[in-house]
Amino acid sequence: MINFSKKTLDNGLTVIVHNDTATPMAAVNLLYKVGSKNENPERTGFAHLFEHLMFGGSENLPEFDTPIQLAAGENNAFTNNDFTNYYIALPTENIETALWAESDRMRSLSLNMKSLEVQKKVVIEEFSQRYLNQPYGDMWMLLRSLCYKTHPYQWATIGKEISHIEKATLEDVREFYDRYYSPSNAILSIGSNLSETEMFELAEKWFADIEGAPAHADVIPQELVQTEARVLEVERDVPVTIVYIAFPMGGRDSLEFSVCDVMTDVLSNGTSSRLYQRLVKESTMLSSVNAYVSGDFDSGLLILSARLLDETTPQMAIDALWKEIDEIKNEPVSDYELQKVKNKFEATTLFSQINILDKAMNLGFYEYLSDADMFNNEKAVHASVTAGQIQATAQKLMRKECSNTLIYKAKK
């Protein structure tokens, strides 16, 4: 159980604080409610580009990293489809350095042609290296565009194509900054051994005078119900063939997500799981196999993947996966299997409540998703999942007409 308090400043900034006397370290996490799903389809990759721009300096910090490092801290950030997250860990006595740095770039980020051109080159190079010139690098691009035809989840966080970044203008990025990087579109979560009162006072000191702006509630086009199976086969210069089968499923805050999370753990969590035992160890058809959920805020994906051995054809792997899908649809999972994965989830959850930075990040994440207290309740929700719920959910979601199959074939 993580105790916390939260309040909203007059400018709209949500502040969550957590007192932890077990560590001399402090964590400052700032989540902005903007991800790739908020982008213009003709100007994609901006959320990720902005993650880089935020380290280009602000009015009082020519270099963001330097004062954090001098304060014995470390910092980083990440962008996904739903939000952008910035985090700092440092000794508690230096916590104001982190708050000063974050408030300064929220208030007055340096946006100029020099910074923009530098970061555009960095992002374009990342696009090329990680997505275009790396084995399996374009897998998520292919799978997303196969599964989503309406929702902006159809493109990866890096963007649809390099040209969208190349053509980004200073006016474009300033507009993006003004729209999304405001107090009302952010959640600040702080963890330290300071009292909650002290942490709220520090948040007020550094952020309260930042001018507020109306929160933007973007209208995100939702995906229509899929009624036909989709198949995409590509051939690439990669070591081995991999097959993916993906099914649309409920969003991250739904009960369906929790049921699917437990179900995919039954299928593939660890070497004692069904898929590993049957398809890797016993039948020796595959070198590895996995089942997982994407965890997107809106309608996400339940995905099965199989890495083939040389003598296994894609169709053999697809048939083997469907045999396992049919079994979990037709027969309830055993009490032993269910309890095993629940125990693993409980252990993972408890571990995530030890590190002060993990706690700060999770409090911000769950607050944006639904409510920060969801962080405390997820273990109980997962523990309540039944074999009947798993079977019913598998029957509902894992149907041929709802399937998206990507055959990522190795050139011979």
N, C-alpha and C positions, 0 to 999 in steps of 0.2 A: 504494500500500500504506500503510494507516494503522496504525501501531504503537500498541498500547494494553495496559493491564493491568487486571485486575478482581479484586475480592474481595467477600466478603459479610461485613458487620458482624454482630456477635452478635445484634443485634435484627432481622436479616433484610434490611436494606437492601443492595441490590446497588450497588456503586460501580465505575465505569469511569473510568480516567484516561488522558489522551493528552497527551504532551509535544510542544509546538510552539514552537520557538525563532524562528520566522519572524515572529512578531507580538508586540507588547506587550500585546495584548488577551487576556482570558480569557473563557471561556464556561462557564456553569453551567446544566445542563439537568436537570430533574426530571420524569420520566415516571411517572404513576400508572396502574396497570393497571385502569382503569375507563373504559368508554365507554357509549354509549347501549344497547349490547347487554346490559349488566349490569343494566338497569333492570327494575323491576316493570312489566308491561304496563299496569297501572292507575295508575302514577305515573311517567310518562315525562318526559324533559327534565331529570332531576335531575343528570346528569353535566355538562351544559352550565350549568345553574343554579349548580352548585358551582364551576365555573371562575370565575364572577363573584364568588361569595361569598369565594373565596380572596384576593381583593384588598380585602376589607372590613376588614382589620386583624387583628392577633393580640395576644397578651399584651404584648409589648414594642414593637410597631409599630402605632400607631393608624392610620397610613396606610402601606400597603406601598410605594407608588411613590416616596414622598419620599426615603427614604435611598438608594434605587437611583439616583435622579436626582442627588442630592448627591454620589454617588460616580462621577459622569460615566458612568453606565450607562443601558441601556434594557432593558425587559423586556416580555414579553407571554405569551400562552397560547393554546391552541386545544384543542378537543374534537372527537373524531370517534366513529365507531361502536365503535372498539376500545380507545381510550385517551385520556387527558387529559395534555397536555404543557405545562409551564411552563419558560420559558427567560429567561436574563439574559446580556447581554454588557456587559463593563466592563473598565477597565484592570486588569492583573494585580495591581498594588499594592493594589487595592480588593476583591480577590476574597472576602475574608472578610465583607464587607458582604453580598454575595449569599448566601453560605452561611449567615450568621446569619439573614437574612430568610427564606430557604426553611425552615430548621430551625425557626424560631419558629412559622411557620404550620402546619408539620406537627405540632408539639408542642402548640400551644395557640391554635388559630384562634378568633377572636371570633365566636361564633354567638349572636346575640340578635335579638329581634323587629324592632328598628330596621333592622339590616343586612339581615335577610331580606326585609322589606317593600320596602326600597329596591331590592334586586337583583331581586326578583320583578317590580317595575314595569319595570325595565330590560329584562329578558328578554321580558316580555309585549310591550313596545313593539317589540323586535327581531323577535319572532314576527310581529307585524302588518305591520311595514314591509318585512321581507325576504322573507317567505313568503306572506303573504296579499294584500298591496297592491302588490306589485311584479310587473311583467310576467314570466311564466314562473317566478315565485317558488315555486309549489307543484309544479313539475315533478318534483323528486326525491321529494316525498311521494307523488305519484301513481305514479311508476315503481316505487318501493320496495314500495308496497302491492300493486302488480300482480305483481311478480316474487317476493315473499316472502309465504308464507302461514303459516309456522311460525316461522322464525328471527326474532329481534328486529331484524334489519336492515330489517324491514318498516316501521319508523318512522324519521324523520329525527332527527338529533342534537338539534334544537330541541324535539322531542317530538311526540306524536300530536296533541294539542290544547291550547289555552291553559288550559283548566280544570284540567289536571294541575298546572300551575305555580301557578295561583291558589289551589288547595287545599293546597299544600305547607305543612306545619306545621313549627314549630321542632323538634319531636320527630322528624319525618321526616328533616330535614337533619342533625340530630345523629347519628341512626342511620346515615345514609349516610356521614358523615365518619368515624365510628368503624369502620365496616366496610371502607372502601376507602382512606382516607388515613392509612395506617400504613406504617412502614418496610418491612415484609415485602411490601407491595404496590407498591413503588416502585423505580425505577432512577435513580440519580444519576450523571450523566456530566459530567466536568470536563475542559476543555481549557485549557492555559496554557503559559507558558514555564518554569513551576516544574518541579522534578523529580517523577517519579511518587511517590517517597517522601514529598515534601512535600505533595502533593495528597491522598494517602491519610491523612496525619496530620491535615490540615485537615478531611477528611470525618469522621474519628474525633472530632476536637475538637467539631464542631458537631452531629453526628448520633448519636453512639454512645450518649448518655445518654437518647435518646428511647425510651420504653417500647415494646417490641415487642408484636406481636399475631399470632396464627396467620393465615397466609395463607388467603384465601378462594378456593376454586376453584369458581366458579359453574358450574352445569350449564346450558349454553346449548342450547336445543332446535334441532336441525339441520333444515334444509330437506329435504323429501322430493323424490325425483326427479320432475321435471316430465314429464308425458306428453301434455299437450294444449296447443295454441297458445292464447294469451290476447291479447285485443285490448281496448283501452280508448280511447274517443274522447271528448274534452271540448272545449268551446268557451269561449274566454276573450276578453276585450278586450285583445288583443295585436296587435302590428304585422303579423306574418306567421305562417303555419302551420309547425310543426316536427314531424317524424316521428322517433320513436325506435324502434329494434328492439334488444332486450336478450336475451342468452342467459346462463344460469347457467354458471359456470366454477369452476375450482379456486381454493383459497385463496392468499394472498400468498406463502407459503413453498413452494409447489409448483412443480415443473418446468412444469406446465401454465400457470401464471401467466407465466413467462418466455417461453414459446412464444407465448402470446396477446399479450403485450406487443410482441414483435417483429412478429407478424402485423398488429396494428392500426397499427403504424408503417409497414409496407409499404402498407397501405390508405390512410393519411391523414396521415402526418407530412410536412408541407410542401407547397408548391405543385407539386412534381414528383411527388407521390404519385398512386396510381391513381385514387382517388375524386375528387380535385380535378381532375386532368387530364380525366377522362371525364365527370363529372357537373356540374362548374362551368365549366370552360374550353371543352370541346368541345360538349357537348349543351346548355349553358346552361339546364339544368332547375332548378338549385339556386343559391342565392347563397352557401351554404357547406355543407360536409359534414365529418363527423368520425367517427373510430373510436377507441375507447379502452377501457381496463380500469379497474374501480373500485378495485382494490387492497385490498379488504377482507381481513382476516385469515382469516375463514372463507370459505365459498363466495361468490365475488364475481360480478361481472357483466362481460360483454363487450358493449359498447354501440356501436351505429351511430346517428348522428343526421344529419338532413338538414333544412336550412332552405330552404323552398320559395320560388320566385318566383311571382308572381301567377297566371301562366298554367298552372302545374303543379298537378295535383291530388294529394292524398295517395296515391291508389293508384298514380299514375305514379311517384312517388318511392319507394314501397315496392317496386314491380316493379323499378325501377332498382337499388335496394340489393340485392335478392335476386339479380339478374343478376350483380352483383359477388361476392356470397357464393358463388354456384354456381361461378364461375370459380376462386376461390381454393381451393374444395373439389376441383375436377376437374383443375386444372393446377398443377404446382409453380411457385413463384415463381422468377424468374430469379436467377442469381448476382449480377448487378449490383444488383438491388433489395435483395437480402438484405444485401450488403456495405455498401450505402449507409446503411441504417438501423442496422446494427451500428456503423458509424463514428460516427454521430450519438450513439448511446447511450454509446459510449466517451468522446466529448468531454463529454457531459453529466455522466457519472460523475466524470471527472477534475476538472471544474469544481466539483463538490460536495465535493471533497476539498481545496479551497483555503481556504475560509472556516472559521474555527475554530468558529463557532457551528453551521454546517451539520454539521461533523464530530461535534460533541458530540451534536446532535440525532439524527443517523444512528446513532451508536453505541448510544444508548438505544433507538431504534426497533428496530434489528436484534436487540439483546439480548432484547427482549421477544418479538419475532417468532420467533426461533429461537436465534441466537447472534450476538454482536457481530461475529464474524469474517465473517459472511455479507456484511457491508458490503464487505469486501475481495474476496469471491468472485463477486459478482453480475456483474461485467463478463465474467468467464470463462464463466459460465453462459449469458449472452446470446450471447456469441461462438460458443458451441458449438451453438446452435440451427440445425437444418438445414431445407431446403425440404421434405423428407419429413415431418419433425415438424409443420411448419406445416400441410401438407395433411391429415395424419392427424387433427390436433387440430381443424381446421375441419370435417372430416367428422363427427367425434364430437360437437362442440358445436353447430354452426350448422345445426340441423335445425328444420323447421317446427314440429314438435310440442314443441320446447323454446323457442320464441320468445315474446317478450312485446312487443307492439307498442302504443305509445302515440301516438295522433294528437292533437296539441295544436293545435287548430284556431282560427284567427283569425276573430272575428266579422266578417261582411261589412257 
